[in-house]
């Protein structure tokens, strides 16, 4: 039995769950999420709890048990409280500006990047001017932060990864776009070998 799959999901106040076979619709204060799940598991609601039961002990059923429970839990948490990811921009000349509902990024390319988020995602860009110490390298300049919020966990992570891909962190100078809790292992350059 999956340790994750057998845990019931508690439905908080203000969240409405509709189950139609293996189609699940969850609505709450932040928005509405729908998903279709495979027939290897069955979804039951008892009071204010959701239980996920697998149909048999086959390998596909066992592999889907914990996965489906985690996906449904993310849906319930998302429509109730939402999810958030934070990015940091580090590098001289790199900057981010808020433009309507999108952001304008200057990341050392020959052009600026204007990024418009998909529906259900909000971006908040700030440009603090303070010195930080990242990975033991003194006096790195934090030139901007981006806060990504939304009720779909998968979409929040996908947008954060897309923005990070515009200028991944440099392992030699520690410049680029990174997650706020990401730590880069810096490499020594050629001059260190002499």
C-alpha positions as CSV (number, residue, x, y, z in Angstrom):
1,X,0.0,0.0,0.0
2,X,1.3,3.4,-0.9
3,X,2.1,5.5,2.2
4,X,1.1,8.7,0.3
5,X,-1.9,7.2,-1.5
6,X,-3.6,5.9,1.6
7,X,-3.7,9.3,3.3
8,X,-7.1,11.1,3.0
9,X,-7.2,14.6,1.5
10,X,-9.1,17.0,3.8
11,X,-11.2,19.5,1.9
12,X,-10.9,23.0,3.6
13,X,-13.9,25.3,4.0
14,X,-14.7,27.3,0.8
15,X,-13.5,24.5,-1.5
16,X,-16.1,22.6,-3.6
17,X,-15.2,19.2,-5.1
18,X,-17.3,17.5,-7.9
19,X,-16.5,13.9,-8.8
20,X,-17.9,12.3,-12.0
21,X,-16.3,8.9,-12.4
22,X,-12.6,9.7,-12.7
23,X,-13.2,13.3,-13.7
24,X,-12.5,15.7,-10.9
25,X,-13.4,19.4,-10.6
26,X,-12.2,21.5,-7.7
27,X,-13.3,25.1,-7.3
28,X,-12.3,27.6,-4.6
29,X,-11.5,31.2,-3.9
30,X,-8.5,31.3,-6.2
31,X,-10.0,29.6,-9.2
32,X,-11.2,26.3,-10.8
33,X,-9.2,23.2,-11.7
34,X,-10.3,20.1,-13.6
35,X,-8.5,16.9,-14.4
36,X,-9.2,13.4,-15.8
37,X,-7.4,10.5,-14.1
38,X,-6.8,7.0,-15.4
39,X,-9.1,4.1,-14.4
40,X,-6.4,2.4,-12.3
41,X,-7.7,4.2,-9.2
42,X,-11.1,5.3,-8.0
43,X,-11.8,8.6,-6.2
44,X,-14.4,8.7,-3.4
45,X,-15.6,11.6,-1.2
46,X,-16.7,10.9,2.3
47,X,-17.8,14.0,4.2
48,X,-15.0,16.6,4.0
49,X,-12.4,14.0,2.9
50,X,-11.3,12.5,-0.4
51,X,-10.0,8.9,-0.5
52,X,-8.1,7.4,-3.4
53,X,-8.5,3.6,-3.7
54,X,-6.6,1.5,-6.3
55,X,-8.7,-1.1,-8.2
56,X,-6.1,-4.0,-7.9
57,X,-2.5,-4.7,-7.1
58,X,-1.2,-4.5,-10.6
59,X,2.0,-2.4,-11.3
60,X,0.2,0.4,-13.1
61,X,-2.4,0.7,-10.3
62,X,0.3,0.8,-7.6
63,X,2.3,3.4,-9.6
64,X,-0.8,5.7,-10.0
65,X,-2.0,5.5,-6.4
66,X,0.4,8.0,-4.8
67,X,0.6,10.1,-7.9
68,X,-3.1,10.7,-8.2
69,X,-3.3,11.5,-4.5
70,X,-0.5,14.1,-4.8
71,X,-2.1,15.7,-7.9
72,X,-5.5,16.0,-6.2
73,X,-3.9,17.4,-3.1
74,X,-2.1,20.1,-5.3
75,X,-5.5,21.0,-6.9
76,X,-7.2,21.4,-3.5
77,X,-4.3,23.5,-2.0
78,X,-4.0,25.5,-5.2
79,X,-7.6,26.7,-5.4
80,X,-7.6,27.5,-1.7
81,X,-4.2,29.2,-1.0
82,X,-2.3,29.1,-4.3
83,X,1.4,28.5,-5.0
84,X,4.4,30.9,-5.3
85,X,7.9,30.8,-6.8
86,X,10.5,33.5,-6.5
87,X,13.3,34.2,-8.9
88,X,16.4,36.4,-8.4
89,X,18.3,38.2,-11.2
90,X,22.0,38.7,-10.5
91,X,24.5,40.5,-12.8
92,X,25.7,44.0,-13.7
93,X,23.4,45.5,-16.3
94,X,20.7,42.8,-15.8
95,X,17.3,44.2,-14.9
96,X,13.6,43.5,-14.8
97,X,10.7,45.9,-15.2
98,X,7.0,45.5,-14.6
99,X,4.9,46.1,-17.8
100,X,1.2,45.8,-17.3
101,X,0.6,42.2,-16.5
102,X,4.0,41.1,-18.1
103,X,7.7,41.8,-17.5
104,X,10.5,43.3,-19.6
105,X,13.8,41.5,-19.0
106,X,17.3,42.8,-19.9
107,X,19.7,39.9,-19.5
108,X,22.7,40.8,-21.6
109,X,21.3,39.7,-25.0
110,X,21.2,42.0,-28.0
111,X,17.5,42.5,-27.4
112,X,15.1,42.8,-24.4
113,X,12.7,40.0,-23.6
114,X,9.0,40.8,-23.1
115,X,7.3,37.9,-21.3
116,X,3.5,37.8,-20.9
117,X,2.3,35.1,-18.5
118,X,-0.5,32.6,-19.3
119,X,-3.9,32.9,-17.8
120,X,-4.0,32.2,-14.1
121,X,-0.4,33.4,-13.5
122,X,0.5,36.8,-11.9
123,X,4.0,38.2,-12.1
124,X,5.4,40.9,-9.7
125,X,8.8,42.4,-10.6
126,X,10.9,44.4,-8.2
127,X,14.3,46.1,-8.5
128,X,16.0,46.3,-5.1
129,X,19.5,47.8,-4.9
130,X,21.3,45.9,-2.2
131,X,24.4,43.9,-2.0
132,X,24.3,40.2,-1.1
133,X,26.7,37.4,-0.7
134,X,25.9,34.3,-2.8
135,X,27.9,31.1,-2.5
136,X,30.8,32.7,-0.8
137,X,31.3,35.3,-3.6
138,X,31.3,38.7,-1.9
139,X,29.5,41.8,-3.3
140,X,27.2,40.2,-5.9
141,X,24.6,42.7,-7.0
142,X,21.0,41.6,-6.8
143,X,19.4,43.6,-9.6
144,X,15.9,42.3,-9.5
145,X,13.4,39.8,-8.2
146,X,10.4,38.2,-9.8
147,X,7.5,36.7,-7.8
148,X,5.3,34.2,-9.7
149,X,1.9,33.3,-8.2
150,X,-0.9,31.1,-9.4
151,X,-3.3,28.3,-8.4
152,X,-2.0,25.6,-10.8
153,X,1.2,24.2,-9.3
154,X,2.4,22.7,-12.6
155,X,1.9,26.0,-14.5
156,X,3.7,28.1,-11.8
157,X,6.7,25.8,-12.0
158,X,6.7,25.8,-15.8
159,X,6.6,29.7,-16.0
160,X,9.4,29.9,-13.4
161,X,11.5,27.4,-15.4
162,X,10.8,29.3,-18.7
163,X,11.9,32.7,-17.2
164,X,15.0,31.0,-15.7
165,X,15.9,29.5,-19.1
166,X,16.3,33.0,-20.6
167,X,19.7,33.3,-18.8
168,X,20.7,30.3,-16.7
169,X,23.1,31.0,-13.8
170,X,26.7,31.1,-14.8
171,X,28.9,28.7,-12.9
172,X,32.0,30.9,-13.2
173,X,30.6,34.4,-12.3
174,X,27.3,33.4,-10.7
175,X,25.4,35.8,-13.0
176,X,21.9,35.0,-14.4
177,X,18.4,34.1,-13.3
178,X,18.0,31.7,-10.4
179,X,15.5,30.4,-7.9
180,X,15.6,32.3,-4.6
181,X,16.6,29.1,-2.7
182,X,19.0,27.8,-5.4
183,X,22.7,27.6,-4.6
184,X,25.2,27.5,-7.5
185,X,28.4,25.6,-7.0
186,X,31.0,28.0,-8.5
187,X,33.8,26.6,-10.7
188,X,37.4,27.9,-10.6
189,X,38.5,29.5,-13.9
190,X,41.6,28.8,-15.9
191,X,43.5,31.4,-13.9
192,X,43.1,29.2,-10.8
193,X,45.1,26.4,-12.4
194,X,48.3,28.5,-12.6
